């Protein structure tokens, strides 16, 4: 994190997926940031003094 800050990073975009895993626990492939992972990353960024922006993302699974 410190290396990125030295190169001018001052904002990180965090995506929170509504349901990143299938019923079998497999990720859909679009992203795996559930609430727990997103909160952990936000706390880490806050401790490092980096601002973050929360993006709410939805995974739509089409049934055939």
Secondary structure, DSSP 4 states (H G I P E B T S, - for coil): -HHHHHTT--EEEEEEES--B-TTS-B-SS----HHHHHHHHHHHHHHT-EEEEEEE-------
